[in-house]
Amino acid sequence: MAKRAQIQRQARSSNDFDNRLGQPPRREKENRNKKQKFRQYETATNVVDLSSHSAQLATAYAPRRTKVPLSPQTPAQQLYINAIRNHCLTFGIGPAGTGKSYCAGALAAEALESGRIERIILTRPAVEAGEQLGFLPGEVENKYAVYIDAFRDILNERLGAGVVDYCLRHGRIVGAPLAYMRGKTFSNNTFVILDEAQNTSPAQMKMFLTRIGEHAKVVINGDIRQSDLRGPNGLEDAVNKLQGLPGVYVHAFDRGDIVRSGLVRHILDRYEPG
């Protein structure tokens, strides 16, 4: 107690001495110095506020919604789009970057928005492309979300991220592994897209094809030459067996139809010569 009283007396005497000299008290000096330092940091051009909200950062992973109608970039895409609109079952086969997934996803979004369908089902075989992903946490929907992330971007662009989130929560857009299609029936108000179909087995493809109900819209995409399966793949088997059936259309893209980039075309030329 005596020591505390002594410190207080020294502080008062120091302040009294400053007052006699016409100078502000020491505590006021310290506060003023702190404010000056803060102003220096505040006006520095190389200081970034990490907690600030940037519109550019906030939308970095949510593409802006486009209200422009789907427009084909190549004659092959135009044929493919017409085939999807006019046939119950459409196969889109060909190399990566030709717009198979984008056109199918955009047409599904267009049909959902216009009310022609009530549900979009996105599915693909849960096959890892040459690497082991290991255990993925969460429910089935969370585990499978990484497999349909590309379609999520397409739907966000065509419908808006808010609409897509709402539809996912209420079952209007469903993403599920191919194995979960067993026992289901695709009704006439459903648009179904099977992507990466080259990684299905013939048995899986048969199971999927026999889910198709009357007037359902089904699109099956894949590149037969990029299968991650060692044995025969279901896409090639189905195309060979079903080509020519009424209501079925097989559209084949080639390297000249690649729209992703010219570099992709050159890369495929090196990997798949001839």
C-alpha positions as CSV (number, residue, x, y, z in Angstrom):
1,M,0.0,0.0,0.0
2,A,2.8,2.4,0.9
3,K,4.5,1.7,-2.4
4,R,1.3,2.3,-4.4
5,A,0.7,5.6,-2.6
6,Q,4.3,6.6,-3.3
7,I,3.8,5.8,-7.1
8,Q,0.6,7.9,-7.2
9,R,2.4,10.8,-5.4
10,Q,5.2,10.7,-8.0
11,A,2.7,10.6,-10.9
12,R,0.8,13.6,-9.5
13,S,4.0,15.5,-8.9
14,S,5.2,14.7,-12.4
15,N,1.8,16.0,-13.9
16,D,2.0,19.1,-11.7
17,F,5.6,19.7,-13.0
18,D,4.3,19.3,-16.6
19,N,1.5,21.7,-15.9
20,R,3.8,24.3,-14.6
21,L,5.9,24.1,-17.7
22,G,2.8,24.4,-19.9
23,Q,3.1,20.8,-21.1
24,P,0.3,18.2,-21.2
25,P,0.3,15.4,-18.6
26,R,2.3,12.3,-19.3
27,R,-0.8,10.1,-19.8
28,E,-2.2,12.5,-22.3
29,K,1.2,12.4,-24.2
30,E,1.0,8.6,-24.3
31,N,-2.5,8.6,-25.7
32,R,-1.5,11.2,-28.3
33,N,1.4,9.1,-29.4
34,K,-0.8,6.1,-29.8
35,K,-3.2,8.0,-31.9
36,Q,-0.4,9.3,-34.1
37,K,0.9,5.8,-34.7
38,F,-2.6,4.6,-35.5
39,R,-3.0,7.4,-38.1
40,Q,0.2,6.3,-39.7
41,Y,-1.0,2.8,-40.1
42,E,-4.4,4.0,-41.2
43,T,-2.9,6.2,-44.0
44,A,-0.3,3.7,-45.1
45,T,-0.9,2.5,-48.7
46,N,0.6,-1.0,-48.0
47,V,-1.7,-1.9,-45.2
48,V,-4.6,-4.2,-46.1
49,D,-7.7,-4.7,-43.9
50,L,-8.2,-8.4,-43.9
51,S,-11.7,-8.1,-42.4
52,S,-13.0,-5.8,-45.1
53,H,-15.6,-7.2,-47.5
54,S,-14.6,-7.0,-51.1
55,A,-17.3,-7.6,-53.7
56,Q,-14.7,-9.2,-56.0
57,L,-13.6,-11.7,-53.3
58,A,-17.1,-12.4,-52.2
59,T,-18.1,-13.5,-55.7
60,A,-14.8,-15.3,-56.6
61,Y,-16.4,-18.8,-56.3
62,A,-19.9,-17.9,-57.4
63,P,-20.1,-16.9,-61.1
64,R,-22.5,-14.2,-61.9
65,R,-25.8,-15.3,-63.3
66,T,-26.1,-14.9,-67.0
67,K,-29.5,-14.0,-68.5
68,V,-28.3,-14.6,-72.1
69,P,-30.0,-17.6,-73.7
70,L,-27.8,-20.6,-74.4
71,S,-26.0,-20.1,-77.7
72,P,-24.0,-22.8,-79.4
73,Q,-20.4,-22.0,-80.1
74,T,-19.9,-24.6,-82.8
75,P,-22.2,-26.4,-85.3
76,A,-21.6,-29.6,-83.4
77,Q,-23.0,-28.0,-80.2
78,Q,-26.1,-26.8,-82.2
79,L,-26.8,-30.4,-83.3
80,Y,-26.2,-31.6,-79.8
81,I,-28.6,-29.1,-78.3
82,N,-31.3,-29.9,-80.9
83,A,-30.9,-33.6,-80.2
84,I,-31.4,-33.1,-76.4
85,R,-34.5,-31.0,-77.0
86,N,-36.0,-33.5,-79.4
87,H,-35.1,-36.9,-78.0
88,C,-35.8,-38.8,-74.8
89,L,-32.3,-40.2,-74.6
90,T,-29.2,-38.4,-75.9
91,F,-25.6,-39.7,-75.8
92,G,-22.9,-37.0,-76.1
93,I,-19.5,-38.7,-76.7
94,G,-16.2,-37.0,-77.5
95,P,-13.1,-35.4,-76.1
96,A,-12.9,-33.1,-73.2
97,G,-13.6,-29.4,-73.7
98,T,-16.3,-29.7,-76.4
99,G,-19.1,-28.4,-74.1
100,K,-20.9,-31.7,-73.5
101,S,-21.5,-31.0,-69.8
102,Y,-22.1,-27.3,-70.2
103,C,-24.8,-27.6,-72.9
104,A,-26.6,-30.4,-70.9
105,G,-26.5,-28.5,-67.6
106,A,-27.6,-25.2,-69.3
107,L,-30.6,-26.9,-71.0
108,A,-31.6,-28.6,-67.7
109,A,-31.4,-25.2,-65.9
110,E,-33.5,-23.6,-68.7
111,A,-36.1,-26.3,-68.4
112,L,-36.3,-26.0,-64.6
113,E,-36.6,-22.2,-64.8
114,S,-39.4,-22.3,-67.4
115,G,-41.4,-24.9,-65.4
116,R,-41.2,-27.7,-68.1
117,I,-39.6,-29.9,-65.5
118,E,-39.7,-30.1,-61.7
119,R,-36.4,-31.8,-60.9
120,I,-32.8,-32.1,-62.1
121,I,-30.9,-35.2,-61.2
122,L,-27.1,-35.1,-61.6
123,T,-25.3,-38.4,-61.3
124,R,-22.0,-40.0,-62.2
125,P,-20.1,-43.0,-61.1
126,A,-18.0,-42.4,-58.0
127,V,-14.7,-43.5,-59.6
128,E,-11.5,-41.7,-58.6
129,A,-9.4,-40.6,-61.6
130,G,-6.2,-42.5,-61.0
131,E,-5.7,-41.5,-57.3
132,Q,-7.1,-42.4,-53.9
133,L,-9.1,-39.6,-52.3
134,G,-9.5,-41.5,-49.0
135,F,-12.2,-40.9,-46.4
136,L,-14.4,-37.9,-47.1
137,P,-16.2,-36.5,-44.0
138,G,-19.9,-35.7,-43.8
139,E,-23.1,-37.2,-45.1
140,V,-23.5,-38.8,-48.5
141,E,-24.4,-35.4,-50.0
142,N,-21.2,-33.8,-48.7
143,K,-19.1,-36.7,-49.8
144,Y,-20.5,-36.7,-53.3
145,A,-20.5,-32.9,-53.7
146,V,-16.9,-32.9,-55.0
147,Y,-18.0,-35.1,-57.9
148,I,-20.6,-32.7,-59.2
149,D,-18.9,-29.5,-58.4
150,A,-18.5,-28.7,-62.1
151,F,-22.3,-28.9,-62.7
152,R,-22.8,-26.7,-59.6
153,D,-20.8,-23.9,-61.4
154,I,-22.9,-24.3,-64.6
155,L,-26.2,-24.1,-62.6
156,N,-24.9,-21.1,-60.6
157,E,-24.2,-19.3,-63.9
158,R,-27.5,-20.1,-65.4
159,L,-29.9,-19.9,-62.4
160,G,-27.9,-17.9,-59.8
161,A,-26.2,-19.3,-56.7
162,G,-29.2,-18.4,-54.4
163,V,-31.7,-20.3,-56.6
164,V,-29.4,-23.3,-56.8
165,D,-28.9,-23.4,-53.0
166,Y,-32.7,-23.3,-52.6
167,C,-33.3,-26.0,-55.1
168,L,-30.7,-28.2,-53.5
169,R,-32.3,-27.8,-50.1
170,H,-35.7,-28.6,-51.4
171,G,-34.9,-31.5,-53.7
172,R,-35.5,-29.7,-56.9
173,I,-31.8,-30.3,-57.8
174,V,-30.4,-33.7,-56.7
175,G,-26.9,-34.9,-56.9
176,A,-26.4,-38.6,-56.1
177,P,-23.9,-41.4,-57.0
178,L,-24.9,-43.7,-59.8
179,A,-25.3,-46.6,-57.3
180,Y,-28.1,-44.7,-55.6
181,M,-30.2,-44.8,-58.8
182,R,-31.1,-48.4,-58.4
183,G,-34.9,-48.8,-57.7
184,K,-35.7,-45.2,-58.9
185,T,-37.9,-44.2,-61.8
186,F,-37.2,-41.1,-63.8
187,S,-40.6,-39.6,-64.3
188,N,-41.8,-37.2,-67.1
189,N,-41.0,-34.1,-65.0
190,T,-37.3,-35.0,-64.6
191,F,-34.2,-34.0,-66.4
192,V,-31.4,-36.5,-65.7
193,I,-27.7,-36.1,-66.6
194,L,-25.2,-38.9,-66.3
195,D,-21.8,-37.5,-66.6
196,E,-18.4,-39.3,-67.0
197,A,-20.3,-42.3,-68.3
198,Q,-17.2,-43.9,-69.6
199,N,-16.5,-44.9,-66.0
200,T,-19.6,-47.1,-65.8
201,S,-19.6,-50.8,-66.2
202,P,-22.0,-52.4,-68.7
203,A,-24.1,-53.6,-65.7
204,Q,-24.3,-50.1,-64.2
205,M,-25.3,-48.6,-67.5
206,K,-28.0,-51.2,-67.9
207,M,-29.3,-50.4,-64.4
208,F,-29.4,-46.7,-65.2
209,L,-31.0,-47.0,-68.6
210,T,-33.8,-49.1,-67.2
211,R,-34.8,-46.3,-64.8
212,I,-36.1,-44.1,-67.6
213,G,-39.8,-43.5,-67.4
214,E,-42.2,-42.1,-70.1
215,H,-41.2,-38.7,-71.4
216,A,-38.2,-38.3,-69.1
217,K,-35.3,-36.3,-70.5
218,V,-32.0,-38.2,-70.1
219,V,-28.5,-37.1,-71.3
220,I,-25.5,-39.4,-71.0
221,N,-22.0,-37.8,-71.6
222,G,-18.5,-39.2,-71.7
223,D,-15.3,-39.8,-73.6
224,I,-14.9,-43.5,-74.4
225,R,-11.1,-43.0,-74.7
226,Q,-10.7,-41.6,-71.2
227,S,-12.2,-44.5,-69.2
228,D,-10.6,-45.2,-65.8
229,L,-11.9,-48.7,-65.8
230,R,-9.7,-51.6,-66.8
231,G,-12.4,-53.7,-68.4
232,P,-15.2,-52.7,-70.9
233,N,-17.1,-49.5,-70.2
234,G,-20.8,-49.1,-70.2
235,L,-20.9,-46.0,-72.4
236,E,-19.3,-47.7,-75.4
237,D,-21.4,-50.8,-74.8
238,A,-24.6,-48.8,-74.7
239,V,-23.8,-46.7,-77.7
240,N,-23.2,-49.9,-79.8
241,K,-26.4,-51.6,-78.6
242,L,-28.8,-48.6,-78.6
243,Q,-27.8,-46.6,-81.7
244,G,-30.7,-46.4,-84.1
245,L,-33.5,-47.0,-81.6
246,P,-36.5,-44.6,-81.7
247,G,-36.1,-41.7,-79.3
248,V,-32.3,-42.3,-78.9
249,Y,-29.7,-40.0,-80.5
250,V,-25.9,-40.5,-80.4
251,H,-23.9,-37.4,-81.0
252,A,-20.2,-37.6,-81.5
253,F,-17.9,-34.7,-81.0
254,D,-14.3,-34.6,-82.4
255,R,-11.2,-32.6,-81.6
256,G,-12.2,-29.8,-84.0
257,D,-15.2,-29.1,-81.8
258,I,-13.1,-28.3,-78.7
259,V,-14.0,-24.8,-77.4
260,R,-12.2,-24.9,-74.0
261,S,-9.0,-23.7,-75.5
262,G,-6.7,-24.3,-78.4
263,L,-4.1,-25.6,-76.0
264,V,-6.4,-28.5,-75.0
265,R,-6.7,-29.5,-78.6
266,H,-2.9,-29.6,-79.0
267,I,-2.5,-31.5,-75.8
268,L,-4.9,-34.2,-76.9
269,D,-3.1,-34.4,-80.3
270,R,0.1,-35.3,-78.3
271,Y,-1.6,-37.7,-75.9
272,E,-3.8,-39.3,-78.5
273,P,-2.1,-39.1,-81.9
274,G,-4.1,-40.0,-84.9
